[in-house]
Amino acid sequence: SQTIHQWPATLVQPVGSPLSLECTVEGTSNPNLYWYRQAAGRGLQLLFYSVGIGQISSEVPQNLSASRPQDRQFILSSKKLLLSDSGFYLCAWSVQGLEQYFGPGTRLTVT
Amino acid sequence: GNSVTQMEGPVTLSEEAFLTINCTYTATGYPSLFWYVQYPGEGLQLLLKATKADDKGSNKGFEATYRKETTSFHLEKGSVQVSDSAVYFCARDSSYKLIFGSGTRLLVRP
């Protein structure tokens, strides 16, 4: 069966510090991968998606970036965090662009 | 463009009450439709789906029917439990992505 992991589960970082969030999927090959952000009490904002290694589509211009160094690994990064980057970050995967399956999320607080 | 509209929350019900959460989508093509549930502090879980008109998705007592004529996919449950308290998201697919509604918070009181 397929599983998706995200780490860390929680993170507190100062403004201006770098960020690296990791997502890995097991039990499937060549998945589509997605990064979402959810602000407190709000809906989902799609940040990036990837349909293959090295292929990244950005949905929202911002100070975040994404990379996919391996088939089942998706990384969200920032060189300098802003206060507005605080939120709940969710990774998801799908096959053939159908239903998506979400990871447990990373709670990021920028102080 | 493609969009999904859900009823505003929060929805507050007593245990064993009937639940309806409305969802409508823009009729671009024939999308697959989904309901997701998010419990506090967790990721989203797929609750049910429907891939073509008149399909009924069901899971854990929840149901939703794909209505092409009204472009709707309303979520229903006959008797809610306290454990159903969560945020519910309606979604449609669109070119490798999902378009989500803004979410509806459900609070079930004992």
Interface residues (C-beta under 8 A of the other chain):
Chain A: N32 Y34 R42 G43 L44 L46 Y49 V51 L90 A92 S94 G97 L98 E99 Q100 Y101 F102 G103 P104 G105 R107
Chain B: S32 F34 Y36 G41 E42 G43 L44 Q45 L46 K49 F89 D93 S95 Y96 K97 L98 F100 G101 S102 G103
